[in-house]
C-alpha cells in the first residue's frame, strides 16, 4: 500500500491554460455596475469599488490609456498609491 502523500502526488492531474495569452497593452473586459452608492468595476477577474463617478473615471482613464503599465502598478500594489499622489 502506498503512503497517502505519494498516492495523492501520483493521482493529481495538472492542467494548463492553453488559451491565447493576454496580448500586451490590450485591455481586459471591463464591466461597470452602478449601485445605490457608488460603482463596482470588474476588469478581467478583479473587482474594484469606487465611491464616486469621478474617482472611477480617473482610474478607468488611466487603464484605458495604458493597460499594461496600469496592470504593472496594480500587481506591485502601487496603483492606488500612484493615483492618489497625482
Secondary structure, 3 states (H helix, E strand, C coil): CCCHHHHHHHHCCCCCCCCCCCCCCCCCCEEEEEECCEEEEEECCEEEEECCHHHHHHHHHHHHHCHHHHHHHHHCCCHHHHHHHC
